[in-house]
Amino acid sequence: GSPNVSETAFAVPYHRWSYVWKAWPMADFRASKWQDVFVYISDGDTYVTKQAFLKAFALVNVSSAVDTCAAQLHRYHGSERQVWRYLQAHAGGAEELFRNCSR
């Protein structure tokens, strides 16, 4: 549905998003362009609400978990090809993946 006035009062429109992105100290270290990040965070809308921003900001926790998981999988299976074969053979979904990542 449409956002209410309180949501849009603190929203950042597309034409100002580059300032937000460039203010982030890690912006230069990420491969993503500010335009792509805007589309992802705004979910295709013309602005990013505070709620959407906070949700995206929390993704750093997911990123850390993914990095840890990838390192574990590499440690136990050696190469990307071996990891992929293992995951295909053990298609137990997220539960299986998390079990592997927490060994």
SVG drawing of the C-alpha trace seen along z (x, -y; Angstrom):
<svg xmlns="http://www.w3.org/2000/svg" viewBox="-2 -15 43 51">
<polyline fill="none" stroke="black" stroke-width="0.4" points="0.0,0.0 0.9,-3.7 3.1,-5.0 1.5,-7.4 2.7,-11.0 4.9,-10.2 6.8,-7.6 7.5,-10.0 8.3,-13.0 11.7,-11.4 12.2,-9.8 15.2,-10.4 14.3,-10.8 16.4,-9.3 18.0,-12.7 19.4,-13.0 20.4,-9.4 23.9,-9.8 24.7,-12.2 23.6,-9.6 25.6,-6.8 28.7,-8.9 28.5,-9.9 28.9,-6.3 32.6,-5.6 32.5,-2.2 30.9,-3.4 34.2,-3.4 35.0,0.1 31.7,1.6 31.3,2.6 27.7,1.4 26.8,-1.9 24.6,-4.3 21.9,-4.0 21.7,-0.2 21.6,-0.4 18.8,-2.9 16.7,-0.6 17.3,2.3 16.6,0.4 13.6,-1.5 12.2,1.7 11.6,-0.2 10.0,-3.3 11.0,-6.9 12.3,-7.3 13.8,-5.4 11.9,-5.6 13.5,-5.6 12.1,-2.1 13.6,-0.8 16.9,-2.4 17.1,-0.9 16.1,2.5 18.9,2.3 21.4,1.0 20.8,4.2 21.9,6.3 25.5,5.9 24.7,8.7 23.6,10.9 26.7,10.1 29.0,11.1 27.1,14.4 27.4,15.1 31.2,14.3 31.6,16.7 29.5,19.4 31.4,19.1 34.7,19.4 33.5,22.5 32.3,24.1 35.6,23.4 37.5,24.8 35.7,28.1 35.2,28.5 38.3,26.8 37.1,25.1 34.0,23.4 33.3,26.3 33.5,28.8 31.2,26.6 28.7,26.3 28.7,30.1 28.2,30.7 25.3,28.2 23.6,29.7 24.0,33.2 22.6,32.1 19.8,29.9 18.3,29.7 17.5,26.0 18.5,23.3 18.5,25.7 21.2,27.9 23.2,24.8 23.1,23.4 24.1,26.7 27.1,26.8 28.1,23.3 28.0,23.8 30.3,26.8"/>
</svg>
